[in-house]
Amino acid sequence: MCTQYAPVAQVRMNRAPATRLARKLGVLDAVVIGMGSMIGAGIFAALAPAARAAGAGLLVALAVAAFVAYCNATSSAELAALYPESGGTYVYGRKRLSPFAGFVAGFGFVVGKIASCAAMALTFADYAWPALSRPLAFVAVVAMTAINCFGIAKTALATRVIVAFVLACLALIVFAALAGGTVQASHLAPRALDAAGILQAAGFLFFAFAGYARIATLGEEVVDPARTIPRAIPLALGLTLAVYACVAVSAMLAVGAPALAASSAPLVTAIAAGDYAMLTPVVRIGASVASLGVLLSLLAGIGRTSFAMAANRDLPAWLAAVHPRYRVPHRAELVIGAIVAAIVLVSDVRSAIGFSSFAVLVYYGIANASAWTLAPNERRRPRWLAVAGVAGCAVLALSLPLASIVAGALVLAIGGLGYAFRWR
């Protein structure tokens, strides 16, 4: 299979114009950035609403979310290898489906992830210093934006440090939950499975998996993207799934789904119930640092998508400027950072997880639809994965709370009307 795929990717690489940004990310850097986007506040924030929706079926919901994420990851990896440009699904939708499909994907990603950025900044501040939540969130946004503006290498280095620290914190959490003396195997045995609740929980948990697309979004800064991206995306997703499964199982064994569902800080609850309650500050520190990691990678991804959209005049063209020294889309990064900083000062958007999940599921649905159009010699994996990805995204999106569906559909409709008006 690879002997057919690689030459096609290489032909496209040879035909592509010279990259506008600097290619500095290898496989390890790409995997770390992907994991930094996933192993973050998602596991700290999404576990409680998922437990409320699915109950003891939480692990089934995790498996459903992981399968849909895998379908999306394979589609994104194949497309990113063929089109190693900034923008991710915005680029794939434009080239494989239509300019409008690309715009919907890009617009949904930018709007949804701006809300996620604000939510992550506020989550960090609430764990770090609740009394100064908004000013501290503002400082966090400014600091992460500054790191991104100094080049993708600085972003990768900061993300590597953050991921290592968060993994160490999660390892302590798993140990404390399993060794705390409250483990009961019966906590994992659901009395009855609610299919609708499991699907809704999977939609929430998908929020925690969605970060692997950051690798594809940064495609124009990856070294040898035809080889690096197809390796990095599945590897980052697999490692993240293993970490999430360990954390979810240990928390369920320690206190059960009802306790997790009733808690605003479920991992704190899992530890506080046992003999290692003194380690609860580790959860708060880990959540704070994890939120910063997600914020850092989100800002980088939104900046690159905005950059790609500006280059095609779907956003103001002056956002497509590249810094002559650091080779980053500095104007796009600064504008996105300023918007997020303003939001955290005036609004609490942490309830926007459902809205963000809806917008991102639409984004990945377009990615899967784009992958479905690939010819046999352009793909490594079977076509049915793309079909399953489209179906999975649709089911999870429609299983979210009605308010999230309405808000997401309304925002996308406004963007679509703006697109039609501009071209008319």
VOGU-3710 file (C-alpha; in Angstrom, 3 decimals, decimal comma):
1> mctqyapvaq> 0,000/0,000/0,000  2,753/2,390/0,938  4,490/1,887/-2,389  1,449/3,322/-4,138  0,814/6,108/-1,670  4,252/7,651/-1,268  4,896/8,531/-4,939  1,543/10,328/-5,203  2,304/12,328/-2,106  5,772/13,110/-3,417
11> vrmnrapatr> 4,377/14,310/-6,754  2,043/16,686/-4,932  4,911/17,866/-2,769  6,994/18,598/-5,837  4,215/20,539/-7,468  3,390/22,555/-4,363  4,792/26,069/-4,015  7,571/26,701/-1,555  6,304/26,732/2,002  5,458/30,140/3,380
21> larklgvlda> 6,318/29,044/6,912  9,420/27,284/8,284  9,474/23,471/8,292  10,971/22,620/11,686  8,754/19,907/13,208  9,929/16,290/13,148  7,921/13,200/14,170  8,602/13,632/17,899  7,695/17,331/17,843  4,490/16,613/15,917
31> vvigmgsmig> 3,494/13,811/18,310  4,171/16,029/21,335  2,116/18,916/19,922  -0,731/16,497/19,170  -0,587/15,035/22,673  -0,311/18,493/24,180  -3,569/19,369/22,453  -5,306/16,258/23,824  -3,700/15,385/27,163  -4,827/18,598/28,692
41> agifaalapa> -7,796/20,029/30,459  -10,109/17,725/28,489  -9,576/14,814/30,870  -10,046/17,165/33,830  -13,110/18,972/32,412  -14,984/16,468/30,229  -15,071/13,516/32,649  -17,838/14,921/34,870  -20,405/15,802/32,144  -19,643/12,504/30,409
51> araagagllv> -20,275/10,586/33,649  -23,556/12,456/34,160  -24,715/11,488/30,685  -23,511/7,865/30,534  -23,306/6,790/34,179  -21,385/3,542/34,477  -21,357/3,366/30,680  -18,606/5,999/30,731  -15,960/3,564/29,470  -18,213/2,531/26,583
61> alavaafvay> -18,601/6,213/25,694  -14,822/6,602/25,804  -14,463/3,703/23,351  -17,068/5,235/20,997  -15,352/8,632/21,076  -11,984/6,967/20,459  -13,307/5,050/17,434  -14,771/8,171/15,838  -11,518/9,988/16,594  -9,563/7,155/14,934
71> cnatssaela> -11,663/7,408/11,758  -11,121/11,154/11,712  -7,410/10,747/12,409  -6,852/8,400/9,479  -8,696/10,760/7,134  -6,761/13,779/8,409  -3,436/11,942/8,127  -3,981/10,922/4,516  -5,167/14,359/3,461  -2,392/16,157/5,338
81> alypesggty> 0,233/14,037/3,585  -1,213/15,043/0,193  -1,770/18,698/1,105  0,979/19,711/3,572  -0,300/23,249/4,060  -1,478/25,333/6,989  -5,220/25,215/7,531  -6,074/21,532/7,913  -9,628/20,680/6,868  -10,157/24,202/5,552
91> vygrkrlspf> -7,637/23,326/2,821  -8,924/19,764/2,247  -12,547/20,876/1,956  -11,642/23,554/-0,577  -9,594/21,200/-2,750  -11,615/17,992/-2,512  -15,198/19,279/-2,133  -15,803/22,998/-2,729  -14,590/26,397/-1,529  -17,767/26,739/0,528
101> agfvagfgfv> -17,208/23,395/2,296  -13,691/24,526/3,136  -14,988/27,826/4,470  -17,556/26,132/6,721  -14,833/23,882/8,143  -12,415/26,745/8,704  -15,008/29,126/10,133  -16,388/26,470/12,482  -12,895/25,586/13,652  -11,868/29,189/14,317
111> vgkiascaam> -15,060/30,186/16,148  -15,377/26,960/18,127  -11,741/26,892/19,151  -11,711/30,564/20,170  -14,376/29,617/22,721  -12,230/26,646/23,766  -9,200/28,924/24,223  -11,127/31,191/26,558  -12,464/28,183/28,463  -8,966/26,743/28,896
121> altfadyawp> -7,538/30,072/30,069  -10,275/30,414/32,697  -9,855/26,765/33,749  -6,151/27,385/34,303  -6,835/30,500/36,365  -9,502/28,855/38,521  -7,188/26,002/39,445  -4,148/28,246/39,933  -5,656/31,231/41,815  -9,479/31,455/41,867
131> alsrplafva> -9,521/34,886/43,531  -7,752/36,424/40,516  -9,358/34,277/37,856  -9,914/36,793/35,075  -6,654/38,786/35,358  -4,654/35,551/35,559  -6,490/34,131/32,525  -5,671/37,315/30,628  -1,960/36,980/31,517  -1,999/33,325/30,426
141> vvamtaincf> -3,420/34,217/26,999  -0,840/36,978/26,517  2,024/34,670/27,536  0,954/31,756/25,292  0,408/34,112/22,351  3,914/35,530/22,852  5,460/32,026/22,828  3,688/31,216/19,564  4,885/34,456/17,980  8,536/33,508/18,605
151> giaktalatr> 8,374/30,550/16,246  7,028/27,005/16,052  10,219/25,609/17,605  9,514/27,562/20,791  5,927/26,267/20,774  7,148/22,668/20,407  9,694/23,051/23,216  7,170/24,582/25,633  4,627/21,888/24,745  7,186/19,129/25,363
161> vivafvlacl> 7,847/20,428/28,890  4,125/20,788/29,627  3,239/17,297/28,347  5,999/15,670/30,427  4,785/17,432/33,569  1,104/16,601/32,981  1,887/12,925/32,306  3,774/12,764/35,605  0,785/14,323/37,416  -1,661/11,889/35,789
171> alivfaalag> 0,560/8,949/36,783  0,375/10,098/40,421  -3,409/10,461/40,102  -3,767/6,893/38,811  -1,555/5,583/41,616  -3,448/7,497/44,317  -6,831/6,352/43,011  -5,867/2,679/42,734  -3,858/2,481/45,977  -6,175/4,618/48,094
181> gtvqashlap> -8,162/1,708/49,516  -11,530/2,571/47,948  -11,310/0,455/44,775  -14,382/-1,639/44,014  -14,678/-3,704/40,841  -18,472/-3,355/40,997  -18,097/0,337/40,061  -17,272/-0,748/36,502  -20,381/-2,923/36,071  -23,289/-0,880/34,697
191> raldaagilq> -26,738/-2,013/35,755  -28,214/-0,804/32,471  -26,758/0,987/29,468  -28,476/4,090/28,125  -27,602/4,322/24,414  -28,590/7,991/24,134  -26,608/8,869/27,255  -23,547/6,995/26,003  -23,637/8,834/22,676  -23,989/12,194/24,400
201> aagflffafa> -21,084/11,329/26,708  -19,025/10,310/23,675  -19,729/13,730/22,201  -18,395/15,399/25,351  -15,345/13,114/25,470  -14,629/13,830/21,825  -13,777/17,348/22,992  -10,802/15,799/24,798  -9,606/13,902/21,693  -9,961/16,624/19,073
211> gyariatlge> -6,428/17,988/19,402  -4,718/15,561/17,024  -5,806/17,783/14,145  -3,289/20,322/15,348  -0,624/18,232/13,598  -2,454/18,555/10,286  -3,215/22,234/10,874  0,539/22,849/11,226  1,261/20,828/8,069  3,212/23,635/6,439
221> evvdpartip> 5,734/23,549/9,298  6,348/19,774/9,364  9,535/18,280/7,940  8,823/15,644/5,247  5,035/15,831/5,828  4,222/12,894/3,512  5,986/10,599/5,987  5,852/12,527/9,265  2,126/13,340/9,495  0,729/9,820/8,791
231> raiplalglt> 3,017/8,532/11,543  2,493/11,302/14,071  -1,322/11,528/14,096  -2,141/7,851/14,890  0,743/7,658/17,366  -0,401/10,764/19,267  -4,003/9,508/19,305  -3,024/6,004/20,482  -0,843/7,267/23,315  -3,539/9,706/24,427
241> lavyacvavs> -6,207/6,983/24,411  -4,015/4,780/26,596  -3,538/7,612/29,104  -7,247/8,506/29,142  -8,281/4,871/29,593  -5,950/4,457/32,578  -7,208/7,641/34,224  -10,907/6,915/33,583  -10,703/3,300/34,782  -8,817/4,218/37,960
251> amlavgapal> -11,256/7,028/38,793  -14,263/4,764/38,168  -12,783/1,995/40,327  -12,064/4,437/43,138  -15,408/6,235/43,509  -17,795/5,150/40,726  -19,631/7,116/38,058  -22,212/8,842/40,342  -19,482/10,497/42,418  -17,624/11,620/39,306
261> aassaplvta> -20,837/13,010/37,803  -21,637/15,033/40,930  -18,181/16,612/41,166  -16,879/19,794/39,594  -13,367/18,341/39,906  -13,830/14,576/39,368  -10,168/13,600/39,637  -9,886/15,469/42,933  -12,896/13,472/44,142  -11,274/10,206/43,071
271> iaagdyamlt> -8,167/10,946/45,151  -9,811/12,661/48,124  -11,870/9,547/48,891  -8,765/7,443/49,594  -5,637/7,262/51,716  -3,689/9,648/49,495  -5,892/12,713/49,843  -2,751/14,768/50,492  -2,008/14,450/46,750  -5,089/16,437/45,709
281> pvvrigasva> -2,958/19,557/45,087  -1,234/17,508/42,374  -4,537/17,362/40,486  -4,978/21,110/40,694  -1,421/21,793/39,570  -1,736/19,249/36,768  -5,022/20,760/35,587  -3,492/24,245/35,603  -0,468/23,239/33,558  -2,550/21,021/31,243
291> slgvllslla> -4,862/23,952/30,520  -1,858/26,024/29,521  -0,697/23,281/27,156  -4,063/23,110/25,431  -4,253/26,894/25,252  -0,799/27,067/23,660  -1,557/24,511/20,955  -5,060/25,855/20,299  -3,757/29,361/19,691  -1,171/27,953/17,270
301> gigrtsfama> -3,806/25,954/15,370  -6,316/28,796/15,119  -3,585/31,158/13,957  -2,571/28,800/11,131  -6,156/28,218/10,007  -6,836/31,968/10,059  -3,621/32,468/8,084  -4,757/29,987/5,419  -8,216/31,539/5,207  -6,721/35,029/4,876
311> anrdlpawla> -4,449/33,845/2,068  -7,620/32,860/0,144  -9,448/36,098/1,079  -11,944/34,254/3,278  -10,636/36,446/6,098  -8,983/39,887/5,784  -5,902/39,478/3,581  -3,568/41,337/5,951  -3,828/38,405/8,373  -1,800/36,328/5,898
321> avhpryrvph> 1,442/38,158/6,724  4,433/36,016/7,795  7,053/37,384/10,178  10,362/37,711/8,261  12,473/36,378/11,144  10,338/33,874/13,033  8,379/32,616/9,981  5,050/32,533/11,782  1,696/34,166/10,886  2,244/36,792/13,552
331> raelvigaiv> -0,696/39,048/12,685  -3,168/36,174/12,821  -1,658/34,974/16,102  -1,837/38,444/17,660  -5,427/39,092/16,549  -6,651/35,708/17,818  -4,795/36,255/21,088  -6,364/39,702/21,488  -9,883/38,309/20,883  -9,422/35,519/23,423
341> aaivlvsdvr> -7,907/37,927/25,968  -10,911/40,227/25,611  -13,347/37,334/26,038  -11,790/36,105/29,301  -12,074/39,588/30,792  -15,801/39,928/30,160  -17,364/36,471/29,834  -17,237/32,928/31,225  -17,469/30,540/28,279  -16,570/27,270/30,010
351> saigfssfav> -20,109/26,101/29,298  -19,165/26,226/25,600  -17,710/22,687/25,548  -20,840/21,378/23,822  -20,847/24,218/21,283  -17,150/23,689/20,569  -17,700/19,934/20,173  -20,504/20,540/17,654  -18,383/22,908/15,548  -15,386/20,567/15,634
361> lvyygianas> -17,517/17,541/14,714  -18,735/19,446/11,632  -15,076/20,219/10,875  -14,129/16,537/11,031  -17,210/15,480/9,112  -15,943/17,602/6,223  -12,471/16,062/6,647  -13,942/12,553/6,326  -16,052/13,573/3,341  -12,898/14,959/1,716
371> awtlapnerr> -11,024/11,716/2,406  -13,851/9,728/0,828  -13,032/11,377/-2,528  -9,430/10,088/-2,536  -8,510/7,677/-5,324  -7,253/4,162/-4,418  -3,639/5,139/-5,129  -3,967/8,172/-2,823  -5,026/6,274/0,288  -3,433/3,869/2,729
381> rprwlavagv> -6,513/2,737/4,637  -9,913/1,444/3,467  -12,521/3,884/2,281  -15,131/2,669/4,750  -13,246/4,395/7,567  -14,068/7,757/5,971  -17,741/6,755/5,690  -17,752/5,618/9,321  -16,123/8,906/10,271  -18,844/10,967/8,586
391> agcavlalsl> -21,584/8,876/10,218  -19,884/8,978/13,615  -19,449/12,742/13,528  -23,101/13,224/12,560  -24,389/10,911/15,301  -22,242/12,471/18,020  -23,081/16,018/16,915  -26,807/15,316/17,004  -26,486/13,584/20,379  -25,196/16,728/22,077
401> plasivagal> -27,564/18,859/24,179  -30,087/20,774/22,092  -28,692/24,145/23,177  -25,251/23,175/21,879  -26,688/22,011/18,551  -28,750/25,184/18,081  -25,856/27,483/19,022  -23,415/25,667/16,741  -25,822/25,554/13,800  -26,667/29,235/14,242
411> vlaigglgya> -23,016/30,315/14,256  -22,239/28,229/11,159  -25,330/29,625/9,410  -24,203/33,188/10,142  -20,782/32,396/8,717  -22,351/30,819/5,634  -24,536/33,862/5,026  -21,522/36,123/5,355  -19,643/33,981/2,825  -22,538/34,084/0,332
421> frwr> -22,984/37,847/0,749  -19,280/38,493/0,206  -19,124/36,517/-3,022  -22,383/37,953/-4,302
//
